[in-house]
């Protein structure tokens, strides 16, 4: 099928040139050091997002919806985006994948990191640096969360750019997915990076390959009841959210008929959140 509309999920930690945590919550965030560090990260991410969008448009895609999903969505620089894209950003979102629609033909992910606990994964985490999520017993991270949500709408995950470890992780989940490793993590806060100009060229080229591969890639679908467990290093409080069940002092579980319902229960306390049209 022709790929006309693409949903682009973005994050920060997998971008070439980024190998330390976003300084926005550090005590030096408002100093010259913090402002400089964050501005550099924003420019680097925006450059990779533009490269991906350029590749998509060159491949014949007509609509690109970008989700600035890092933090409150103030990481991409709107005025630096190329013409033709749409940008979702901001706080108090009704859901994680704002702007997602059944009209989208594919999911791509840019600037991605590997899941919590990945050996040598640069800035590896899953929502938080020490929390482990398991889907029906299998550890998974933010990339898979997004892909399972879009999979509920029949939308396949066709492309990932980011840390080599994130690319390998995505290949473990999706056969035939196209990846663009723009750096190789060596530890939590170190990596060997491509030059930004080369990272962008790789993304632009590989995302076009992913459009061509779309019909060979199946959406992630989960048969039967869905269980998500969340393990953290400190014990959970005595009072749990309604619908949660304590597995042990450090682990709780949620379950339901679909990934969509369980995910929105956990993060938005809305297990009945409607699928978008």
N, C-alpha and C positions, 0 to 999 in steps of 0.2 A: 504494500500500500504506500501511497505517497505520504510523506511526513510533512504536514502543513503547520502544526502547532506543537510547540515544545515547552515543557515546564522545566526551568533551570533552578535547582536547589544549590545554594552557595553557602560556604563556610569560610573561615579565615585560616585555620591552623594548617591546612594542606597547601597553601600558596608558596610558590618558589620565593625564597628570600625571607620567609617567616620561620623562625625557630625559637621563639620565646612567646610566653603567654601575653595576651592582650593586656596592656597596662591600665585599662580603664578603671579597674578596681584596686590598683596599687596606691599606696600612700603618696606616690610621686605623680599620680595621673595628671594633675593640673599644673605640674612644673614644665619647664621647657623640655626636659628629657622625656616626660610622658607624652606631651603633645607631639614631639618629633617622632617618637616611636610609633604612635598610633597613626599619624599622618602617612608615614612610610608604608605601614601595613595596608591602609586604605587604598593608596595608589597602586600597590602591587596586586591586591585583589581585583580592583576595578579593571586593571589591564588584562587580567586573565579572563574576567567575565566578558569584556569586549571581544577578546580573541575568540571565545566560544561562540558568542552571538554572530560575529562576522562569518565564522565557519558555517554556522547553521543557515544564515541567509544565503551564502554562496551555494549551499547544497539544496536550495529551493524552499526552505522553510519560510512561512509567511508570518508566523506569530511566535514571539519568544517572550514568555512571562518569567521574570526573574524573582526569586524569593531571597532577599537578603536575610538569611536565617541565623546569622551570628549575633547573639545577644538581642538587643532591641531593634536590630536591623538598621543600624546607623554606621555600617562599615563600608558599603559601596558608596562611591562619590557620584551622586545623581547627575551633576552637571558635566561629568566626564564620560557618561555613557554614550554609545553610538546611537544614532537615530533609529527608530523603529521598535525598540524594545519597550516592555512595560515592567515596572519595578514595584514589588510589594515590600513594604518595610513598616516599622513602627512597633510600639508597645501595645499591651492589652489586646492582643490578637484573639479573635474568636476561635482560631485553630492554628496549628503549626504551619500547615501548608496553605497559607493564604493565597487565594486566587486560583487554586487547583480546580480543574473542571474536567468532566468526562470528554470534552472536545479535544483535550491534549492527546497527541499521538505517542509521546515518548517523554521519559524523565531523563535528564542529564544532571550530573552533580560535579561541581567545580570547587576546588579549594578544600578537598576532603582529607580527613585524618582517620586513623585506624581506631579500633575500639579499645576500651580500657584494658590494660594488661598486656598489650601487644609488645613483644620484645623488640626493642630498638625503635618503636614507633614514635616519630617526632610529634610531640604534643598529643599523644594518644589519650582519648577519654571517651566516655559515653554520657553525654549531658553534663556529667561531673567527673572529676579526675579519679575518684576512688570507687565509683558505683559500677557494679556489674549487672547487666541485664541479660536474661535468658528467655528465649522464645521456644516454648515446648522443649526445654532442656538445652538448647543450643545458644551459646553466647552470641550476642549481636550488638551492634552499635547504631549510631545515628544514621549512617548511610542506609542500613537495612530497614530501619524504622520508616524512613521516607519511601523506600521502594515497596515495602509491604502496604503502606497506605495507598500509593498509586496503583499497586497491583490489584487492590480491591475494585478499582475502576477499570481494570483491564489495560492499564498503561505500563509498558515495560521500561525497565531501567537499562538504558543502552550505553551509557558513557560515564566514566569517572576520571577526573584529574585530581592529582594531589600527591601525597607521600607514596612512595613505592609500596609501603606496607598496606596502605589503604587500597591501592590498586589491586594488590594480590588478594586482599580480603574480598573485594567486590567480585573478583574472578572466581573465588571459592563459592560464591552465592549464585552467580548468573553465568551460564554457559554462553559463550560468544560475545560477552560484553566487551566493548572497546575501552581501553584505558590509556591515560597519558601521565606517566610518572614524572613529575617535574622536580622532584628531589628524592633523596634516599635518607630516611631517618637513621641516625646512629645511636641516639639516646633520646630521652624526653625532650631535651633542649639543644639538640645539635643535629645537623644534616649536611649532606653534600647537595648543593642546589644547582640547577641549571640557571644560566643567566636569564633574567626576565624576558629578554627579547626571544631567546630560544624556547623558553617555556611557553610563551604565547604562540609561537609558530607551531610547536608540537600540538598544543590544544586545538588550534585552528584546523590543522590537518586531520587529527584523529577524530574530532567531533564530526567531520564530514564522513569519515569511514563509518562512524556509528549510525549515521542516518541511512547509509547504504545497507548496514547489517540489521536494521530494525526488524525486518520480517523473519529473521532467524532467531530472534530473542523473545522468550516467553515472559510474561509478567510473573512476579512472585505471587503465588496463591497458596493458601494454607487450608488444607482439608480438615474438617472437624473442628472441635472446640479448641480455643486458643488459651494457652496459659503463659503469662509473663511473670517471672520472678525478678525481684530487685534485691540485691545484696549490697550492703554497705558496711564500712568498718566499725561503726558504732551501733549499739542496739537501737532498734526502733522504739518509739515511745509506747507507753502502755495503751493509749487510745489510738487506734488505727483509723484510717479513712473507711467510710462505709463501703463494704464489698471487698475489702482486703482481708487476707487470712495470714496469720503468722506461721511461718514454716519453722523458724528457729529465731533466737534473739536478733540475728542480723539479716534475716531474709523474710520478705513478705511475698505473697502471690496474689495475682488477679487473674480472673478467667472469664470467658464469655464466648459468644458464638462466632465472633469475627475479630480479626486484628484491629479493624477500625474502631469497634466498640470498646475493646479493652484499652487501646491506646488513649482514646479520648476520656475514658474513665480515669486513668492514671494521671494524665497531665492537665485535664480540664474539668474533671469531675462531671463529665457529660457522656455517660455510656450510650445514650440514645442520640448523640450528635448525628445529624442527617448527612448522608452521602451527597456531595455536590452534583448538580446536573451537568 
